[in-house]
């Protein structure tokens, strides 16, 4: 499961970098950056929980 989470984080990062280079308003880029950072934080926390508390998720 941790590998799948890492793949999601990598995919989000790539998609966000593509979005940042798109012709969209700066405010949209800022808001998207905040959203992506929060989502990556949540996914990273989930990966950590799976690694350190595997019984909780079984």
Legacy VTK file of the C-alpha trace (Angstrom):
# vtk DataFile Version 3.0
C-alpha trace
ASCII
DATASET POLYDATA
POINTS 58 float
0.000 0.000 0.000
2.868 2.373 0.739
4.132 1.978 -2.818
0.714 2.978 -4.161
0.654 6.030 -1.889
4.144 7.037 -3.095
2.901 6.677 -6.694
-0.055 8.956 -5.918
2.233 11.561 -4.360
4.544 11.414 -7.379
1.595 11.747 -9.771
0.229 14.738 -7.865
3.631 16.395 -7.934
4.012 15.938 -11.689
0.477 17.142 -12.383
0.959 20.198 -10.196
4.203 21.145 -11.936
2.432 20.890 -15.296
-0.417 23.040 -13.948
2.036 25.677 -12.680
3.398 26.083 -16.194
-0.110 26.462 -17.667
-1.616 29.804 -18.595
-3.839 30.251 -15.549
-4.171 33.110 -13.058
-1.540 33.232 -10.324
-4.222 32.996 -7.635
-5.362 29.658 -9.086
-1.778 28.421 -8.910
-1.508 29.516 -5.276
-4.780 27.851 -4.309
-3.883 24.665 -6.165
-0.481 24.639 -4.467
-2.093 24.838 -1.052
-4.545 22.067 -1.891
-1.857 19.800 -3.328
0.450 20.416 -0.348
-2.346 19.491 2.066
-3.230 16.371 0.097
0.403 15.268 -0.090
0.693 15.858 3.657
-2.344 13.668 4.289
-1.023 10.928 2.017
2.408 11.079 3.662
0.781 10.771 7.064
-1.203 7.776 5.862
1.974 6.106 4.581
3.680 6.756 7.924
0.697 5.323 9.799
0.725 2.202 7.633
4.416 1.704 8.308
4.344 2.330 12.054
0.852 1.067 12.981
0.108 -1.776 10.556
-2.338 -3.504 12.909
-4.579 -0.474 12.902
-5.171 -0.788 9.150
-5.578 -4.552 8.832
LINES 1 59
58 0 1 2 3 4 5 6 7 8 9 10 11 12 13 14 15 16 17 18 19 20 21 22 23 24 25 26 27 28 29 30 31 32 33 34 35 36 37 38 39 40 41 42 43 44 45 46 47 48 49 50 51 52 53 54 55 56 57
